[in-house]
Structure formats: C-alpha cells, structure tokens
Amino acid sequence: MQINDLVNHTGEWFRGKGEHPEIVMSSRIRLARNLALRPFPSRAAKKDLDAILDAVKSAVDQIPYFKDTLFLKINELDNIDKQFLIERHLMSHDHAENPEGRGLIVSPEEILSVMINEEDHLRIQVMQSGLNLDETWKVANMIDDELSKLLDFAYSMQWGYLTACPTNTGTAMRGSVMLHLPALVMTKQINKVLTAVSKLNFAARGFYGEGTQAAGNFYQISNQVSLGHSELDVIQNIKGLIMQIIEQEEQARQALLVQNKLMLEDKIFRSYGLLKNAHVMSSQETIELLSMLRLGIDLKVVPDVDIKALNELLIMIQPAHLQKIEGKKLSAAERDKKRAALIREKLGGS
C-alpha cells in the first residue's frame, strides 16, 4: 500500500455507521507508550530517534496484524502529503513539523495509525465510526499487547505507564469522541455544555483535536485524566458524558423543529442550494454549509443525500486532499474552484 492509495479510499471512521451516527461521527482510543531506558523524543538525539524507529519497525514486521500496513518516514514526505495525513486524522501537526526521526504506520482501513517519536515514542490510535469506544478499545488493547511482547515499555508499579507529559501517566490512554452539535450551537446552549464538560475534567477541542477551534459545529470530547483510573473506568466515564450530550443535542433539534421549523428548513435548503450550485467555495464556508446539510439529512429534511457521502466530502474538500486528487499543487483560488466542482459532482449539482 502507498500513500496515494488512500486518496480515493473510504476510511472506516467516516462510514456513518455505529451507534448514534447522526450525532457521533467517530470514536478514538489513543495509547501513549515509551521504550524503557530511552530518552523521550523531545530530549533525544537523532541517533536515538532513529534507533527507536528501527526498533518499532522490527517489532511490527513480526506481528500479523501489521502485514498490510503502510510504514512512512515523515522526513521523506512532501508538505502536501504531510497535510493530507493530518486532514485524515492519522497524525498530528506537531508530528509533521518535526519530521526527523519520525514515522507513521497506517492500516488499510485507517482503523489504526501509530505515530512514532511524536511526544512519546509511540502514539497508538484506533478509530471507528459512531459511538463505538468498547470495540475501539478492544482493538487498541490487542495491538498494545502484541507490541509489548516485543518492545520493553517504560512502566512503574506506582505510576503506571511513563509518558513525556505527566498528565498522561497511568493508563496513558485518551478516549475521544467526535460530535456534531449544530442544534446546541443554534440554540445558544453550546457554551453551557462546554463549561460543564470542562468542570468534569474533560476537554473539548475542534475538528483536528488539540490546539484547533470548532468548525462546522464539530467538537471532539476527550478525557484529561488517566492516572488512578482503569481503562474501562475511563471509557465508561466518557460514554456517560457523551450520552448526556447526545440527549441534549436531540432535545435541541426537536425544539428547533417545533419552534422554528420554517427557519430551520430554510437554512438547510439554502445551504444545500449553495453547495450544489456554487462555483467558488472556501474551506471554512464549505464545512459550515456541509454541517447544515448533515443536520438536514439526520432530520430527514433532505432525503436524497447519503450520510457516508457527506462525511467523505468533509475530508475531500480539505486543501491537501484537493491537491492530491488533482495531482498537483494548487493556489488558494484554484483550490476554491476545485472544491466547488467536487461538491457539485458529488451532490449532483449544476
């Protein structure tokens, strides 16, 4: 498998399946692991980073699950390829900005990605569609078990897994769920919800995780504390919070339908009309319009658009994806034109 094979490929996490797919786009489990007696990446010399990269590559070559995975060295990728992988949620901005001695492993279905030498030696990430944290954890745990047979992970009986950032110490697990919350935004309840999330020691971030702002009414909710809690405890706590947010979003949607149905339908169909007919579209405008169309699909206001196709569009309209599809570097103006054409093609516009 090559990186270009991912361009027209549908990642498992945006299939629009699983529990509550109308509100929950994806579930993710991320495990941080470090090799014993090796310096953390931020303190490691290049020879140390290269040695860690080689040790991880040697281990994954012996594990059947990794047989068809894509192994990439970040310093061998151009800027478009790096941005492309970020847009697909397979690696972080920090990983792309510090490429020397860094690596990435991606499974064919994009369920699994492993960042090597990001903040920690390994960041094992598993993503599934919908609210599916239990199955996501099973896959992550299996991969962790297989790697631990071949790699000596830094572990303390007192503190748990040792990590570069102290807040990750313990299980070193972060669970996160990507939510689409347009009704809470439109009814101006979102700030109250996000404040409650913060008080419960959870973090709310934007579409691309840490350091990003919400776009298109998408919010990523994750735990902030792992020390002193088992993995199953963390998962149950996240699920409990997510179910409360889902209930509040559903109530807000019903309130909009009862109290402002005409306004809501007009906003949805205006968004649909622009998407099907515009010839120039910016990334920010597009994601906002797609958010409204997604709400229209979920509420059965727009019956003829598939949620999977719309989820794919949310990724395909990003800058690096447009350039990979076109097979060349594009200016901002060219991307805006290509974006609009792609949307018209996918939605059957003029």
Secondary structure, 3 states (H helix, E strand, C coil): CCHHHHCCCCCHHHCCCCECCCCEEEEEEEEEECECCCCCHHHCCHHHHHHHHHHHHHHHCCCHHHCCCEEEEHHHCCHHHHHHHHHCCCCCHHHHHCCCCCEEEECCCCCEEEEECCCCCEEEEEEEECECHHHHHHHHHHHHHHHHCCCCECEECCCEECCCCHHHCECCEEEEEEEECHHHHHCCCHHHHHHHHHHCCEEEEECCECCCCCECCEEEEEECCCCCCCHHHHHHHHHHHHHHHHHHHHHHHHHHHHHCHHHHHHHHHHHHHHHHHCCCCCHHHHHHHHHHHHHHHHCCCCCCCCHHHHHHHHHHCCHHHHHHHHCCCCCHHHHHHHHHHHHHHHHCCC
